[in-house]
Amino acid sequence: MAVLASVPATCRKPKGVLSVDDTLLTHYGQDFEQIAQLFDHVSESYVWAHDLVTLHYSDDDTDYPLLLSALEAGGT
């Protein structure tokens, strides 16, 4: 993050935005670490999945992730 902040093309700017993306990574089968049955709002059903949450910074010149977290089974 320090390197990105030190370069003019990738440093955060006043018109930049932060966006949160919450994506279900659907899996078929149950032999995955930290997998859980989560509600998929697209299919309106429960699916075996990981919940991947990312925070992105974007402006007119660049877009990169600031933080990503895979939520564990049980919502932690």
Secondary structure as UniProt FT lines:
FT   HELIX           2..6
FT   TURN            8..10
FT   TURN            14..15
FT   STRAND          17..26
FT   TURN            33..34
FT   STRAND          36..40
FT   TURN            41..44
FT   STRAND          45..58
FT   STRAND          63..71
FT   TURN            73..75
//
